[in-house]
Amino acid sequence: MEIEDFKSINIKPGYKYLSDYNLILNEKTEDIFYKYAHNINKVNIININPSEDLIRKQVKYIKQMTLEISQDCNLRCKYCLFGGHYYFRRSRSHVLMPYETAKAAVDYLHGIIQDRYQRDFCIGFYGGEPLLNFSTIKSIVTYAKDKFEGWKLRFAITTNGTLLTDDIINYLIMNNFSMVISLDGPSDIHDAKRRFADGRGSFDIVMKNLKRIHEKDEAYFKTIAISIVWSRELPLEKIYRFFADEEGIVRDNILILTNPVGLDTDYHDVYKFDRQSNLQEVKRVLSSILDKIQDHKQLTPMDRLLFFDQLWSLLKSKTYSSLYGACFFNEKIFVDAEGCFHICHMMNNRFSFGDVRTGFNFSRMEEIAKDYLDTVKVHCYDCPVKFLCVRCYPRFAKNGFFECHTDTCQVIRKALVRSLKRYIKLNEMGISPGLAKYENQTFPSVCPS
């Protein structure tokens, strides 16, 4: 076997990543590897054929249904998907999901999954701001508990945190809601983007409500996930210090970090950032976290979130699905305020597949999955980092079709190489990147707003 037969990318002097084997090769062991490569298992690729028959079988195992209980919102966040900056998204509206629509969604999904062995299910509430329709949330919780009697039924909500009264907080605690609350960092960072319609910042109200929850039930408070949206013209170092602060109230909470969507938007034309300066700032933050690791200091969730990404677990995998990273129809279903079904909240309405009145359109579901897979096969098959790239439908979704952007792929590839370098650095220091105390990061069941 010739060395040229191996798909690889150079990471740093002395190291390369071998795609077909999903492993990092040290030049000190390179000759030995090539000599015995025929005895080493390559990644097992499972090609899924998303036929209508397969989808009909798989939907019985749906784990979560998320209801767009409100398309309305009391904030006007500048990076909001529905704020007018994104070409293929609906604009913000005052539509609230009627109880009858939510009830029909519960009834239909219950009918689909009622005979399965795994009797656990999650119902999520999403927006807009879901608490603008709190009365319907309460009615659906009551109805669903009766409908799913005998099941392990869980509830989840994603909220901007501004409408959390004592009564609402008590209700969420009593019903053990999984909760995601949006908080971008200190007041100047948070209020730069998360403002009310009249221009007022929302930081003080969100922090006041977080403290109220903490005072009511500290154990419950620790289960709350904090959704951080980092708009890259804002300083990451300030955000990092805020969430890693030893005195900070949210220092130990689960954290989710996202960036404003980079494609099909004029957002970054309005809010420009210097990519090189941005990268240097990231390096400074990561360097300070590495110092913590070297000094054997306790890492915070923010440290782990920034330093350890999904690559750390993906490098262990020797099995790869052609749909990897993209939910199949046995994962979750999103129901918009009008009652239409979607793969997730990030997809635009050009990809719906039925509604609560007519049920799933299985032929449309098959068409969507096959169109997506066709795109992946054309653009990802020969990519040397395909086993490390976490991709999904929204990344490629356009106005009713899927399309891959080469520029985006280049950005992802460079980010993965940087992450591989961090992995190697810890190995060179004699620290296993797989240590649970560093790597473990759990995520809530509902995506952040």
Secondary structure, DSSP 8 states (H G I E B T S, - for coil): --GGGS-EEEEETTEEEETTTTEEEEGGGHHHHHHHGGGS---EEE-----HHHHHHHGGG--EEEEE-BS--SB--TT-TTTT-BTTS------B--HHHHHHHHHHHHHHHTT-S--EEEEEEESS-GGGGHHHHHHHHHHHHHHTTTSEEEEEEEE-SSS--HHHHHHHHHTT-EEEEE--SSHHHHHHH-BBTTS-B-HHHHHHHHHHHHHH-HHHHTT-EEEEE--TTS-HHHHHHHHH-TT-TTTTSEEEEE----SSBSHHHHS---HHHHHHHHHHHHHHHHHHHHTT----HHHHHHH--THHHHTT--EEETTTTS--TTTEEEE-TTSBEES-TTS-GGG--EETTTEE-HHHHHHHHHHHHHHHHHHHTT-TTTTT----HHHHB-SSSB---HHHHHHHHHHHHHHHHHHHHHHHTT--TT-HHHH-----SS---
